[in-house]
Amino acid sequence: MGSTPSKKIEETLETSSTFQAAVDASYEECMILSQHMFPGLPAWQLLNAVQRIYEKLTAEEEEKDEDAVLMYKEKWLPQPPGQIDVDRAIRKEKLFTGDKRFISQDEFRLFATTLFRDMGLTTACYRLAVYVPVSSISVLCAHLIVKKLPLVGPAYRAGGPLMPGLLLGSIVGVVVSQLRFT
């Protein structure tokens, strides 16, 4: 069996030199902004840091086809991360437990990977939740309309109850095939 979409995304993000360079540059910029007063990034600086990563993941049109992370960003990350996304990733990774107030660069890499992976998966789930019902309704409408057409209707009705299922199956197949993550 293949790996799950979340594992594929995580592997792509972890092995991408573009993403890792953006994470490192963002971390260093935030440390410079705080004048290295802290041993790592505080929680209040994480939103700014991940928005910097999002901004750094840009390239020319011809370069986008070569880098999987840039294609991932273009297709699955329509907007920069918000505070809700950051808070969700902090809770998921349990970054600030106990007396811990700052995260190191390695922890920030893990945090950024988790955040961008989860944002893409959330977008994919949303698209599935919208596209499949909308396409099902469109198949049903097409079925009802075609059945009533004078020339096509009798031939269509001869196909019996098979036609809507075939159409729905092909539409769902197209929608799911568009959900490739890499």
Residue, then its C-alpha position, 0 to 999 in steps of 0.5 A: m500500500g502507498s503512504t497516506p497523503s499526510k505522510k507524502i506531504e510531510e516527506t515533500l516538505e521535509t526533503s524540499s530545499t526551498f521549504q527548509a531554506a524558507v524556514d531557516a531564513s524566517y527563523e533567523e529573521c525573527m531572531i534578528l527582530s528580537q535582537h537575539m534576546f531569547p534562546g528561541l522563538p516565543a509563541w507570540q512570534l510564531l504567526n509572523a514567522v510562518q507568514r514569512i515562510y509563506e511569503k518566501l515560498t514564491a518563484e517564477e512561473e517556470e520554476k513552479d513546475e520543478d519544485a513540489v512545494l511551490m506547486y503544493k503551495e499554489k494548489w493547496l495553500p490559497q492563503p497565508p496561515g492565520q492565528i487559528d492555524v498557528d494555535r491548532a499546530i501549537r496544540k497538536e505538537k504540544l510545543f509550550t508545555g510546562d515552563k517552556r516559553f521558546i522553541s528552538q530551530d529544530e522544533f520550529r521546523l517540525f512546527a512549520t511542517t505540521l502547520f503547512r501539512d495540516m493547512g493543505l489537508t484542511t483545504a483538500c477536505y473542504r474541497l471534497a466536502v463541497y465538490v462531491p455534493v455539488s457534482s452529485i446534484s449536477v449529475l441528478c439534474a442532468h439525469l432529470i433533464v436528459k430523461k425529458l428530452p424528446l430525441v435523447g430521452p428514450a435512448y437514455r431511459a433504455g440505459g436504465p438506472l445505470m446512467p446516473g451511477l456511471l456519471l456520478g462515478s466518473i465525476v467523483g473519480v475526476v474530483v478525487s484524481q485532482l486531489r493529488f498532493t504532490 
